[in-house]
Amino acid sequence: MSVPKFWDPPEYQNVGGMRNFVGKHGNILMTKSEALSIGSTVKLDCDTELETTFVAISSYHNNECPNMAQLIFSRANCPQRIHVTVADQVDEGDVKCSKPKVPCEEDPTH
């Protein structure tokens, strides 16, 4: 298995890199201003820009994962602010988390 390199943009090299900037390599918690500086935002209308929420799902042979991912968006007050990523470990015959029961193209409200 290969894992992508940790995100470490050039603008943080002058402070020892991203891992040093966000918590001194795990020795302290990030401050609110540090966390806000690396987050993303979404523009809802001409005047409103809000922070996004990142959800990471680790799924191990979980046939209910597509339902869980769908629930995250269906229960959100503002689903366009949600970013979901899935580490999906499946065997042949398992349901993949990325495969919803009803594709978005058929029912975008589902």
Phi, psi and omega in degrees: 000139175245146182242136180297151178300143178300136180299121184214078185294152183302329183295348179257002181294329181289349177245021176092011179094168184299317182297325177288320181296319182260077171097021176048054178060038176089004182277336178222162175282152176293148172279165178300317181294324176296314181298317180293332182286342181249359180281179177240163179231163176229138180271120182272324175206191185299330186250351189242122175232123184237155178292153177263165176244129180259127179241124177251129179243126173255115187241122180242103180052043185254101181290348178268358183303316178301323178294320181294315179298318179295321180297322180304313181285322184289334180265352181285137175294329183221078187299338179291349177271356185263132171241124181242136172233147184231130167261104190252112176254112184228159171250169176304131181097343177285154176276128178280141180296331182280000182249095179290158179297322177237115181300148180302326180298328180276323181211090182294344179271352185281000000 
